[in-house]
Amino acid sequence: MSRSFTLTDSLALGDLHVFLGRAMRVDDGSVRLIAGSGVLAVYVSVLHPAGLLDESPTVLGLRTFAVAADDTFDAVVPVRSLLMRVEGQIEAANASPDDRVTITLPMEVNTVTWAAISPPRGGWQSIQSTDAAVLEAAARAGIDEIAEAIPTGTGEQIVQRVRTEIWGRSIDDLDFVPAGAAFAAFSLGFLSDGDSVSIYETGPWTRLTTRGGHVLVKRRAWSLSR
């Protein structure tokens, strides 16, 4: 297994830096990296159940990058550590530009529950589409509602319950798309004015795809009935 990855396009370094920075503002936790066949898939968690009784859906953000063909690994690392290594490479690239940039993986972590859930790579069926403006409006409404519902100093359990309730609600006229998916697309910078958002489904999974990236949602078992 590789302990590093090589971006084939130095411009992708800046894109990865922005994506990780946004992800860390949402959840300063971990990032899952899967490399193979010349592609690096970078998964971050925006929303996931905090325990067995938490009814939150799992909502992941995904960006892909072209890497060297022989880079092969599946690793979960702290997002802050990876971001620092990317920033170091940006400084080096500014001093000595290079088309290929190699980044060494930080030390792995093994206690991230959401990273054990692997979204399917195939079998997706297109079900509908929507506008970026619809998702942005849902995200902003949820952010405002959470800010109003949670006073400063509120306990963690209450905060989690409020977030689960608000981000777990379905968006009007969008099958199986919780408001948390809109929050993920908005907070990770996947939405642009005028963009169309394609929606796909396979089994318990729903995927929202834009030009900026993908949001993957795994519904809780209780929500599978139509």
N, C-alpha and C positions, 0 to 999 in steps of 0.2 A: 504494500500500500504506500502511495506517495505521502510524503510529509510536507509537501508544498504544492503550489499550483502556479502555472505560468500563463498570464493573460497575453493573448496573441495580439492585442491591440492596446496600446498605452492609453488611448482615450477612454477605454473601459475602466481604468483605474479611478478616474474621477467619478464615473457613474456608480461604481461600487462604493466609493467613499460617501457619496450623497445618500445612497440607499441605506447603508449601515448607520449613518448618522440619524436618519429619520426613524429607523427601526429602534435605535437606542432610546430616542425620546418617548417612544410608545412603551417599550418594555426593555429596561436595561438588564437583559438576561443573556440568553444564548442564541446562537445561530447554527443551523444545520447546513453543512456543505456536502453536496454529492457531486463527484466528478467522474466522468466516463464518456468515452466516444467523442472527446473534444468539446464537451459542454460541462460547465460548472453551474449547478442549480443551487441557489442560495435561498434557504427558507428561514423566515422569521415568524414568531408567534405574535399575533395581535390580541387574540382572545382564546382562552382554553379553560376547561373546568378546573377549579381549584381543589376538587375532591369528588367523591362518589355521589354526593348529594347535590352538587352544583350542576344545574341544567344548562350551563352555557354551551353553545356550540364551539367547536374548534375552528378558529379562523387564522389562516396562515397567509403571509405574503410571500411571493416568489419572484425573483429576478434570475435570468440566466445570462451567462457570459461565455464567450469562446475561450477555451484554454488549450494547452498542448494535448495532443492526442494520447500521450502516455500517462497523463495525470489520472489516477484512479484512486478514489477513497470515498468513504462515508463517515464524516466526523461532525461532532457537536462541540463547539468552542464558545467561549465567552465573547459576546459581540463587542464589548469594550476593548478586549485584547486584540481582536482582529482589526478593529478600526484603527488602533494605534499603529499596527504594523502597516496598514494601508497608508496612513498619513506619513510614516517614515519613508515609504517608497515614493510617495508624491514629492517629498522634498528632494530625494535622490534623483528622481526623473527630471525635476526642474533644473538641477545642476548638470545633469548629463542625460539628455533625452535618449530614450531607447524604445523601439517598437514593441519589445517583449519585456514584461515585468514579472519577476518571480517573487511570490510571497510565501513565507514559511508559516505553517499552521501553528497557532498557539496550542498550549496543553489542552487536551480534551476534557470534557466534563461528562459524567455518566448518570446524572440524577435528574435529567430533564424529561418529564413524562410525555410532553407533547411531541418530542422528537422521535418517539417510538411509533408514531402514527405516520404511515407512508401513503401519500395520495397516489392514486393510480396514474400510470403514464399513458394508458390507452383506454379505448372504449368510450370516450366522451361523445355525447350526442348534443347537437345544438338544439336549444329549446326556445330561446327568445333573445331579444336584445333590448337595451335601454340607453338613455343618454347619460353622459357624465354628470350633467346638471341634476338629474334625479338623485343620483348617489350622493353628490355633494350636499344637496339640500337635506337628505336624510341624516348624513353625518353631522352637519352643523346643528340640526335640531336635537340630535342625541347629545351632543357636547353641551349645548345650552341647558338641556333638561337635567343632565347629570350635575352640572355646576350649580343649578338652582336647588337640586334635591339633597346635595351633600354639603352640609356646613363644614367649616374649618374645624379640624379636630375630631371628626367622626371616626369611629372605630373601623378597623379593617374589614370585619365581617359585614357590617352594614354597607360599606363602600362596595364590596364585592357583590352583595345582593342587589343593590341598585344598578350596578353596571350590568349584571346578568339580565335583569328585567328589561332594561332599556335596549341593550345591544342584541338581546335575543329575540326581540320583536321582528316580525316579518315586515318588509317594506311593501307598501300598498301596490298591488297589481304585479308583484314580482314573486313568482313561486319559489319557495324554499330559499329566499335571500334575506337573511337577517340584517338588521341595521348595523350590526357589527362588521359585516362585509363592506358596507359603505364607508364606515369609519376607517377600515383598513386601507381601502383604495384611496381615500382622501388623505389620510395621515402619512402614507408611504409615497405620496406624490404620483399616483398612477392616473389621476384624472386631469384632463385638459379640456378647455372650453371647446364645445362643438364635437367632442369625440363620441363615438358610439362604443358601447360596452357590450360585448358578446357574452352570452350566458350558456354554459354547458352543464350537463349532468351525467353522472354514472353512479349507480348504486346510491349510497347515502351521501355522496359528494356532489357539490355544486362548484363550478369554476366561473369566475368573472375575469374576462381578458380584455385588456386595453393595450394601446401602443406602449404604455409605460411599464406594464407588468401584469401579474396574475394574482388573484385572490382566490384561495381555496377554502371551502367551508365543508366541514363534516358535521352533519346533523346528529343530534342525540337520538338514541334508538326510539324514544317515545314519540318522536316527530315524523316517523317514516310513513305513517298512514296518510293517504291523500284525502 
